[in-house]
């Protein structure tokens, strides 16, 4: 696959890397303007319109998103040397239907009342840009500029740039 590859195929590769990674590093900006990173479980939708992150109302990441919605999610699949970086804007989502849709039993350790727990909240990242590499799937940087394969969301959908 090259920089001119089919968008759908690139999104499939991104999904495979994200799934293989198991979790992502969520990078937010703290009140001092410094980046803050932590591992998170994510639930992307099929069209990459949003990526859901379960969290707590009192978490630092919630406070950071309230102050500055700019976020980065970084997924690494070490065995294949593949990565996906998602750059986007985050919003807080307290809709019960969405909370139920991503609920899994291990969350009960944090929110014993289930999806309707008062402190259970979702961060919804709306991707604007996806950068990726996967040598095993022939998705690689431009060898002369060391730039990743990059997709940007436009009004008409995802477009490859660079």
Beta strands, then each sheet from edge to edge (+ up, - down):
strand 1: 24-29
strand 2: 35-40
strand 3: 43-44
strand 4: 51-56
strand 5: 70-77
strand 6: 82-93
strand 7: 120-133
strand 8: 149-154
strand 9: 157-161
sheet 1: 2+ 1- 5+ 6- 7+ 4- 3+
sheet 2: 2+ 1- 5+ 6- 7+ 8- 9+
end
